[in-house]
Amino acid sequence: MKIIRTSTIPKSIDTFCRGLLRQLQDEEDMEVVVVSSPGHEMDEISQREGVKTISVPMQRRISPFKDLRSLWQLYRVFRYEKPVMVHSMTPKAGLLSMIAAWIARVPVRLHTFTGLVFPTSTGLQRHILMLTDRITCACATHIIPEGEGVRNDLLSHRITRKPLRVLGHGNIRGIDLCHFDPTLPEISNLAANIRQPDRLTFIFIGRIVGDKGINELISAFTRLHHERPNTRLLLIGGYEPELDPINPDTEQTICQHPAIEAVGQQQDVRPWLAASNIFVFPSYREGFPNVVIEAGAMGLPSIVTDINGSREIISHGENGVIIPPRNTEALYSVMHQLTDNHELRTLLASKARDMIASRFEQGFVRNCLIEYYKSILPTIKQNTR
């Protein structure tokens, strides 16, 4: 059976479906086609996974004329390929793919919500985002929310009345615990060059943007460092000034502060995690942040905000601490507490990896998706006779 996986940019497929696409073809006897915007990742996906890829340009932002062109191209692809299922992820690909698949009469139209933007939006933008999510759901036959938090938001805001299926413990990617292992010699050696044994290191991994709580993080850390000079902060990730810039004062502090190191995007974050003591992730909104899972797998306790996804990964007082979002004082207080309280830090760290392994191991997560595919395949067969 032919299935098409779509995303707005190929990096999303490359990140969330690495190894899964080949497994579907080799072990589950499915023909997989990937449709996404052009990019070098498309060639990499094709070669690594052994799947066919088709490039259709899609804009991440609202762009009516370009969106209509993308919609027409997607429709033509679906009509030509004749899949039994189109499975989309990311907002724009979800909207366009579900509409195009509905018009093309694809039997099963599945969309995964990896996060929702409208709950933290306001005004006209909020109404537009809610409308596009409603259209996506209306055109889909099946919907997977990534986590109970996303599911509850879809229901409470009346985005859809269709059944929503959360798979496993919510996460749709899972984690390879053999890869994210702090005891690997090659990781330990690299971490030794990054680690500063005389300093307690906080680490953030993600986009350096306002929505990730960077303004609050920098404010809290500068205050903490003034009182505890043996601390430092690592920032792993790139800026996106055109989408969600941080405050100018925050950017200036990052550039000038002697204990803040912004090292940009890193292909492999494991050495940086292994060289750190505490992961901090004060984001305003998420779907199901894989980076929190990765930090836990590397044995780090986490400070996260009380938002979708993060609260489903971190159990307060067990493998980390949960604080209110957009609250600099609360963030500073917890960072200060964990800096001074070695016993608490050790206790949280001791449970971090085991709690991740019990719920988000990659094989378990993938099996949940494959079993879900199989549960709707009989329906597909009946509908396509």
N, C-alpha and C positions, 0 to 999 in steps of 0.2 A: 504494500500500500504506500502511496506517495503522500508525504506530508511536507508542508512548507513552513519553515520557521522564519519569521520576519522581525526586524528591529530597525529603528531609525538609523543608527550607525552600526557598522560591523563590529566595533569594539565590544558592544553589549553581548552579541552572540559569542564572540571570542572569549569573553569573560565568564558568562553564565553557562555556556554549553560546551566548554572545552572537554573533549573526550566523550561526551554524551552522544553527539551526532554519529560518531563512528560506532558506538555501542548499539545504537538503534539500528544501524544498517547491518552490522556484522552479526549481532546476537538476536535481534528482534525482527529481522527480515522486513525492514521498512526502508523505502527509498526516501532520502531526505534531500530537500532543496533549501538553500538559504537565500533569502532576498533581503537586501539592505542597500544603503548608500554606497557609492564607489569608495574604495580605500584599499590600501595595501593589505589590510587584515583579511579582505575577501580572498586573495590568493593564498594567504597563510591558512585560512580555514579550509579551503578546498583541498590543499595538499595534505594538511595534517589529518583532517577528518574523512577525506575521501568522498566528499559530497559535491554536488553541483551548486554553483553560486551564480546569482543573477543580480546585477547592479541596477537599482532604481533610486535616483536621487530623492532624498526626503529632507526637508528642513526641520530643524528642532523647534524653531519659533513659528508663530502663525504667519503664513505667507500665502494668501488666498490663491493667486494665480499659479504659483509653483506647486501648491498643494493639490490643485485641480489636475495639473499635469501629472503629478505623482500618482494620483488616484487612477487616472486613465491608464497609466503604464502598469500599475499593479493589476488592474482589471484584465488587461491584455495578457499579462503573465499567467494569472490564474486560469483564464479561459484556455490558454495554450497548454499549460502543464496538467490541468485537470486533477488537482489533488483531492484526496478525500478529506483532508484537514488542513486548515491554515491556523498556525499557532503564533500569535504575535506577542511582543512585549515592548515596553517603552511607550509613552503616551502618543506621539505622533504616528508611529508605525501601527499602533493599536487602532487608532481612529481610522486611518486610511485603509489599512488591511481588512478590518472588519467590514467597512462599507463596501470595498471592492469585492471581497469574498461573498458578501450577501448578494450583490448584484450578479456575480458570476455563478451563483447557486452552488457554492462549495458546501457539501453536506454538513461538515462540522467546522465551526468557527470558534476557536478557543483563544481567549486573551488572558494574559497574566498581568495583574496590577502589581508592579514592584514598588509602588509608592504613589501617593496622591499629593498633588500640589495645591489644590483648592482649599484644604483646611487652613493653610497659613496665608492665603491670599485675601484680598479685600476688593470691594467695589466691583466695577465692571469686569475686571480680570477674573474674579472669583466666579461670577455668573457664567462667563464664557467657558472656563475650565470645567465647571460642573455640567454645562450643556454638552461639551465634547465627550466627557466621560459617560453621560447618559446615552449619547448616540453610539458610542463604542459598545456599551452593554446591550443596547437594543438590537444591534446587528450581530452580536455574538450569540452562539448557542450554549457555550460553556464559559465559565469565568473562574479563574483561580486568583484569589487575593493572597499576597505574600504576608501571611500572618493574621492573627485575630484582630489586631489593631486596624489594619486596612479593611478587613471584612466589616468591622463595626462601623467604620466611617462610611463605607458604601451603603450600608443599611440605614444608619441614622440620618444621613442626608438624602435618603430616598433616591440614590443614583440608579438603583435597579431593584426589582422585586424577584429577579431570577435566583435560583439556588446558587450559593457560593461555596466552593470547595477549597478549604485550607488543607494542604497536603502535609503530612507528617507534623512537625512542630513549627511549620510556617515557612521556613527558609527554602528557597527553590534552587540554590546552588550547591550547598553543602561544602565541606572542607576536606581536603586530602590531608589526613593527620600524619602521613609519612613524609609529606612535603613540608608542612608547617610543624616542624619538630625542632625545638631549641637545642637539642643534644647533637644534632648533625655536626660532624667535625668541620665541614666547610662553612657552615653558618657561624659556629663558635669562633673560628679563626677570623672571619670578616668582622664579627661583632667586637672582637677584642681591639680592633683598630678604631672603633667608633666609641666604645664605652669609656667613660671617665669615672674610675672607681671611687674617687673622692667626692662625686656629685650624685645627687638623686635626680634621675632623668625622667621627666614627663615627655610623652610622645603623642602627637596628633597626626593622623593620616587621613587625607581627604582633600577636597578642593579648598583653596584658601579664599573663601567667600563669606559673605555676611550670614547666609543661611546656615552655615556650619558652626556658628557661634564663635567665630574667630575674634571678633571684637571683644566679647566677654572674656575669652580665654587669655588674650594678651593683657587685658586690664587686670585680671585676677593674678596672672603669673608675675607681672611686674611688681605688684604689691607683695606677693609672697617672696620673691627674690630679694626685695629690699630687707625683709625680716630674716630670711633664710638664704644667705648667699651661696650655700652649697647645693643649690638647685639649678637645673637648666631645662630648656624646652626645645624639643625637636619638632619641626614642622615639615611633613612630607606631603608634597602635592603642589599643584600649579595654581596660579592666579587665573581668574576669569573676570577681568574688569569690565568686559562688555556685557556680561550677564548679571553679575551680582558682586559689585566691588565692595571691598572692606573700607572702613573709614580711613581717610588720609592719615590721621594721627596714628591709627593702628599700623598702617603700612610703614610709616616712618619709624615707629618703635621696633618693628620686626627687623628693619634694616640696620638700626643703630644699637640695639640692646646687646651687650656682650654675652649674655647667657641664653639668647634665642638664636637658634640655627635653622634657617629655612633652606633646605637642600633641594627643593624642587621635586619633580616626579622621579620615582625610583622604579626601575623595572622589577626589582626584587626587594620587598620591604622586610623580609625575614631578618636580615642582619641588624636592621635598625630596631626592630622590635626586641630582638635578643639582647641588644645593648641598652635597653631601657628598663625602667622599674614600674612605671604606671602609664596606662593608656588613658587618654582623656578625649572625650568626644561629645562636646556640648552642642550638638546640632539641634536646629529648630524642628526639622521634619525628616523622616526617612520612611522607606518602605520596610526593608529588613537589612540593616547595614552589615555587609559581609566583613568589613574591616574590624568590627567588634568581635566577630567570631574568630577571625585570624589572630587578633591580639590575645584572646583567651586561649587559643590553641598553643600559642607561644608562651603560655604561663603567666601572662600579665593580668593583674587586677585592673578593672576599668571604672572610670568615672563617666557616666552617661546621663543624658537628660531623659525625663519621663515622657518619651514619645514612642510612637509605633515602632516596632522592631527592637529597639534598644531595650525596652522594658521586658521583652520576651526572651532576650538573650541573657540579660543580667538579672540575677536575683539579689535584691538589696541586702547587703550584709553577708552574702555568701561568696560570690565571685566578683563583687564590685559594689559600687554605690550609685544610687539614682538620685538625681537632683532636679529641681524645676528648670525648664528651659528659659533662656533669656534672663538669667539671674546671676549676675556677676558675684554678688555677695555669697550666695550658696556655693558657687564654684570655688571661690577663694577659700571658704571655710573648710570644704572637704579636702582640697589640695593641701591646706595647712595641716589638717588632722592626719592625713596619710604621710606627710613629710615627717611629722614628729612621732607617730605611733608605728614603730617597727613591727610590733607584734600583730597589729591589725593588718598591716600590709602583707605580712607573711601568711596570715590566715587566709586572706582573700586570694592570694596567689596560689596557695596550695590546692585550692578547689577549682581554679580557673580552667585548666586543661581537661580535667575529668568531666566537668559539667558540659563543656563543648562536645566532647567525644560521645557523651550519652545521648545527645539530641541532634547533632548536626553533622555526623560523619557522612562523607560524600556518597558512599555506596548506599546507605539507607535513604538519603534524600533522592537519589536518582531512581531507586526502586519504587519509591512512592509515586513519582511521575510516570514511570513506565507502567505500573499497575493501573494508574488512572487512565492512561492511553488505552490499555487493554480493556478496561471496563466500558469504554465508549466505542471500541472497535466493532463489537457485534451490531450495535445500532447503525454504524456506518455501512456495514455489509448489507444490512436489510434495506437501508435507504438507497443504496446504489444498485440494487438488482433491477 
